[in-house]
């Protein structure tokens, strides 16, 4: 299984290496959001057929009724150390917002990107 929210070259690389019966979950395509030539799909999508794989969209809002359950589970896992939170904090105030936002799309952060104001 591959959970993708990048798209573009990363998705194409994954499709080229699928196992038989693989499942690809698409939650976003950050590499395609600000292209000047328009978003493009994977050129090698036929690998889904050859590998008898499937690709499905995932939208978190479809699970809104389970948000309280997820919040409780995630908080417990964070407290227990089963998961960790990574953050990139940028100082600079509100004037740094445009550059900080563009950094998000350029992969300049690890984990959650936070702008300190």
Secondary structure, 3 states (H helix, E strand, C coil): CEEECCCHHHHHHHHCCCCCCCEEEECCCHHHCCCCCCCCCCCCCCHHHHCCCEEEECCHHHHHHHHHHHHHHHHHHHHHCCCCCCEEEEECCHHHHHHHHHHHHCCCCCCEEEEEC
